[in-house]
Amino acid sequence: MKYLTTVGDRTFVIDINRDDEALIDGVLHRLDLRAIDDEGSYSLLLNNRSYDVLVERAGEGEYRVLINGVLYTVQVVDERAKRLAEAAGAFLPTSGEFVLKSPMPGLVIAVPVSEGESVKKGQVLVILESMKMQNELKSPREGTVSAVKVKAGQSVEQNQVLVVVS
């Protein structure tokens, strides 16, 4: 699974495929991370160097991490969640036209809205199945559905327009 991890003004791409290694910005690192207690204390071996780590959740996707006496504020989002948030318009203005695009290739399971329908913020516009998981793609704001470009049972490609909300 890939994670986008931001520390200060720098973002790292961390890809964890096995329990004992990770790709950090494309460079392979050997690791062993063990919980010491239920209070957020960990023992980390990274490339044969030992670190004492204390992790405290600070908010949604945000953590305070103390490593060998140095405190870092870290924001972590997995790549899939970032694509879904962007597709749902989490980073878009609250007015004007909103175009919901598929964050990944998949199969449309349901489109519970129709053209001309008023929708509320957070209302499900499309249910998309990808990699055996169903994802609810929601409206980022109130508006009116001005176009529905897909139907249930249809296969879609990444970035394909699904629904338009005005």
N, C-alpha and C positions, 0 to 999 in steps of 0.2 A: 504494500500500500504506500502511495506517495503522500507526503505531507509538505506543506509550505510553512516553514517556520521562520518567523521574523524576530530578530534580536536587535534592538535599537533600530538603525536604518538599513540593516542588511537582512535579506531574505535568503534562506537556504532551502534547497529542494532535497528532502530526505526520503529515500526509497528503502523501505524495509521489506525484504522478501524472505528472510530467514531469521531465526531467533538469535543467531550469533554473528550477523553482519548487517551493515547498512551502507547504501551509497549516499554520500553527502556531496551534493553538487557534482555527481558523476565519479567521485573518488571512493573506492571501496575501503571500509573501515571494519575491523574486527571488534566486536563488542560483547560484553556480558553485563547485563543489568539485573540486579537482584534487589527486591524490597527487603529492607531490614526490619521494618515494623509497619503498623497501620497508620502511622502519623505522617507519612510522606518521606521517610528516610530511605535512601537507596545507596547501594554500592555499585559503582560503575567502573568496569575495566574497558578502556577504549584504546585499542592498539597497544595492549600490554601496559598501559599506564592506569593507575588506580585513582579514583576520584570519590570523595564523599559528597553526596548530593541530597539536598532537601528540596522537595517540590510542594508548593502550596497553590491551590487553584485560586485565581484572583477574579475570575469572571468567565463568561462564555468564551472558550477557546483561549483564555489568557491565564498565564501562570507566572508565579514568582519562583525562580530557581536559584538556589544558593549552591554554588560549586566551589569547594575548597575555600570558603570565606568570601567569595565574590558573588554579589546579588545581580541577577539578570531578570528583566521582564521579558517574557517570551509569549508570542502569539502563535498558535498552531491551528491550522485548518487543513483537513485532508482535501486532496485534489478534487475528489468527486463532490464533496460538499461545496467547494468553491464554485465549481461549474454549475451546480444546481442553484446556488444563490444568485449567481450572475444571470442565469436563465430566467429565474423568477423575478429579476429586476431589483434585487436587494441594493444595488448601487446606482439606481436610476432616479431621475427627478419624479416628483409626485404629481406632475401634470403633463398634458400632451399625450401623444400616442405611445403606447407600450406594445412592443412586438415580442411575444414569447417564442423563443427559438429552442429547438431541442438541444440540450446540453451534451447529448451523446447519441449514437445510433441506438435504435430500439424499436419496440412494437407498441403502438398506441392501444392501450387496454380500454380506455373510456375517455369521452369528452363530455363531462357533465354540464356543459354550458352551450348556449346556442346564440346565433347572431341576434342582436337587439336586446339581449338580456343584461340587466344591471348586475354588476358583481361587486362584492365587498373585498376589502383588503384581506388577504389570507385565504380567500375562497379558492378551491381547487378548480383549475381550468382544464388540465389534462392529466391523465394517469398514464405514465410511460413505463414499460418494462424494459429493463436492460440488464444484462448479466444475471438473469434470474431474480432480479429485485424490482419491485414496483415502486416508482417514485411519483409522488404527488407534486405536480408543478402548479404553484399557486400565484394568484394575482398579487402584485406588490402594492396595489392601491385600489380605491374604488373607481368605477368607471362603467362603460357600456361596451359589451363585446361587439366590435364592428366587423370582424371577420373570423370565421373558423375555417382553417385551411386543411384540416385532417379529419379522419373519422376512425372509429374503433376498428381494430384489425389491420390498420395500415402500418407498414414498415416506414420508418423515417431515418434520415441521415442526420449527423451532427450539424447543428446550425440551421436546420430546415425550419421555416416559419410554421408554427402550430396554430396560434391564436393572436389576434390583434385586439387590444383594448384601448378605447378612446376616452 
